[in-house]
Amino acid sequence: MNSDAPTRPGTPEDVRGACRLGTWTDHTAGLAPGFAQANLVILPADQAADFREFCERNPKPCPLLDVTAPGDPVPSRIAPSADIRSDLPRFRVWEHGKVIDEPTDVTGLWREDLVGFLIGCSFTFEAALLNEGLEVRHQACETNVPMYRTSVECDPAGVFRGNLVVSMRPYGPADVVRAVEITSRFPEVHGSPVHVGLPGLLGIEDLDRPDYGDAVPVDKNELPVFWACGVTPQAVLEEAAVPFAITHAPGCMFVSDVRDEDLGSGGFFSSDV
């Protein structure tokens, strides 16, 4: 790693504080090990019901961890001292389906009708993979996870429709089954893979050219393993062309106070979200 790189914050509070101060603006893979990370979508209240229905119809890419009340920037269920306007490394601002800015703080854009959706992230189950001796390639390479748009259509709701986005981690054949078993324990952060090998069947033409994140090496004796990804809503926002939205920048997640093991039961957030 570059010796000039900023010090990596260690706890959820450290990460959120560094983001708030603007001293951490990079991806969050590997930060605050043991604590769940989340994707973020912020929408006006008049579109929130349709988006919530979209998440409920597509639980693999969009497992809901928290939903804020209109005008309230605090995700009280997963981090009651946090602020979704400032506590992520980088955001994306959308207008009519296009990204117009990638600021590090969106406090100045906040409105009283905005609703925040915190969606489970596969960075959470990576700690479990590492704990059981399975390498996470992008962490080993100190890069962002590779993410790809697919040809698989999501179940639409209202104006929200589009194709599934997946993240990829390569494993040898002997480790694929273990990876499936480990990640299946975490349905609230995407759970088990949606596809193994043969990326062309998902409409992915070149693993070396991800749509988001960074490419990682895949050895000739390894299989690419694909998980549903919380960047899916960004592809959906592009398709829906809603007038205004805010999301996290891909890989720049919200770090919560929830411990990974609390999500391992598969029922921690199944109600009252």
JOCOR-V61569 format. One record per residue. N is the residue number from 0. D_LAST is the distance of its C-alpha to the last C-alpha in Angstrom with 1 decimal. Layout:
N;D_LAST / N;D_LAST
This chain:
0;39.0 / 1;40.7 / 2;42.0 / 3;41.1 / 4;37.4 / 5;35.1 / 6;34.2 / 7;31.0 / 8;28.6 / 9;27.5 / 10;24.5 / 11;21.1 / 12;22.7 / 13;25.8 / 14;24.2 / 15;22.2 / 16;25.4 / 17;27.6 / 18;25.5 / 19;25.7 / 20;29.4 / 21;29.9 / 22;31.5 / 23;29.2 / 24;28.7 / 25;28.8 / 26;26.4 / 27;24.3 / 28;25.1 / 29;26.2 / 30;25.2 / 31;23.7 / 32;24.2 / 33;21.9 / 34;18.8 / 35;16.0 / 36;16.4 / 37;14.2 / 38;15.3 / 39;14.8 / 40;15.0 / 41;15.7 / 42;16.6 / 43;18.1 / 44;16.0 / 45;18.4 / 46;17.2 / 47;13.5 / 48;13.0 / 49;15.3 / 50;13.8 / 51;10.3 / 52;12.5 / 53;14.5 / 54;11.7 / 55;11.0 / 56;14.8 / 57;15.4 / 58;13.2 / 59;16.1 / 60;16.5 / 61;13.0 / 62;10.4 / 63;7.2 / 64;6.7 / 65;5.6 / 66;6.4 / 67;9.2 / 68;11.0 / 69;14.3 / 70;16.9 / 71;15.0 / 72;15.6 / 73;14.0 / 74;10.8 / 75;10.7 / 76;8.2 / 77;10.4 / 78;13.6 / 79;14.3 / 80;17.8 / 81;17.3 / 82;17.8 / 83;16.7 / 84;20.0 / 85;22.3 / 86;20.8 / 87;21.2 / 88;24.7 / 89;25.0 / 90;23.3 / 91;24.3 / 92;24.9 / 93;25.1 / 94;27.3 / 95;28.0 / 96;26.9 / 97;28.9 / 98;28.2 / 99;30.4 / 100;29.7 / 101;28.2 / 102;28.0 / 103;27.0 / 104;25.4 / 105;24.0 / 106;24.1 / 107;27.0 / 108;25.1 / 109;22.2 / 110;21.9 / 111;20.3 / 112;18.7 / 113;16.8 / 114;13.1 / 115;12.0 / 116;10.0 / 117;10.1 / 118;11.0 / 119;12.5 / 120;16.2 / 121;19.2 / 122;20.8 / 123;18.7 / 124;20.6 / 125;23.8 / 126;24.4 / 127;24.4 / 128;26.9 / 129;29.1 / 130;29.0 / 131;30.5 / 132;33.2 / 133;31.9 / 134;32.6 / 135;30.1 / 136;32.6 / 137;31.1 / 138;30.7 / 139;34.3 / 140;35.4 / 141;33.4 / 142;32.0 / 143;28.8 / 144;27.5 / 145;29.1 / 146;26.9 / 147;28.3 / 148;27.7 / 149;28.3 / 150;29.8 / 151;26.9 / 152;25.2 / 153;21.5 / 154;20.5 / 155;20.6 / 156;18.5 / 157;20.4 / 158;22.1 / 159;20.0 / 160;22.1 / 161;23.8 / 162;24.6 / 163;22.9 / 164;23.5 / 165;24.1 / 166;24.9 / 167;28.1 / 168;29.5 / 169;32.9 / 170;34.1 / 171;37.3 / 172;37.3 / 173;37.4 / 174;34.2 / 175;32.1 / 176;31.5 / 177;30.4 / 178;28.0 / 179;26.5 / 180;26.3 / 181;24.8 / 182;22.0 / 183;21.1 / 184;19.7 / 185;16.9 / 186;15.0 / 187;11.9 / 188;14.5 / 189;16.5 / 190;18.3 / 191;21.9 / 192;24.1 / 193;24.5 / 194;28.2 / 195;31.1 / 196;34.4 / 197;36.0 / 198;34.0 / 199;36.0 / 200;34.2 / 201;31.1 / 202;33.3 / 203;33.5 / 204;37.1 / 205;37.5 / 206;35.5 / 207;37.4 / 208;35.9 / 209;32.1 / 210;30.4 / 211;28.4 / 212;29.1 / 213;32.3 / 214;34.4 / 215;35.1 / 216;38.1 / 217;37.9 / 218;40.9 / 219;43.0 / 220;42.1 / 221;38.3 / 222;35.7 / 223;33.0 / 224;29.6 / 225;26.8 / 226;23.0 / 227;20.5 / 228;19.7 / 229;17.1 / 230;20.0 / 231;19.9 / 232;18.1 / 233;21.2 / 234;23.5 / 235;21.6 / 236;21.9 / 237;25.6 / 238;26.0 / 239;24.3 / 240;26.2 / 241;23.9 / 242;25.8 / 243;23.6 / 244;20.8 / 245;20.3 / 246;19.2 / 247;20.1 / 248;23.6 / 249;23.5 / 250;23.6 / 251;22.8 / 252;19.4 / 253;17.1 / 254;17.7 / 255;15.1 / 256;16.0 / 257;14.3 / 258;17.2 / 259;17.7 / 260;18.6 / 261;15.3 / 262;14.0 / 263;17.2 / 264;16.4 / 265;14.1 / 266;11.6 / 267;10.1 / 268;6.6 / 269;7.3 / 270;5.6 / 271;3.8 / 272;0.0
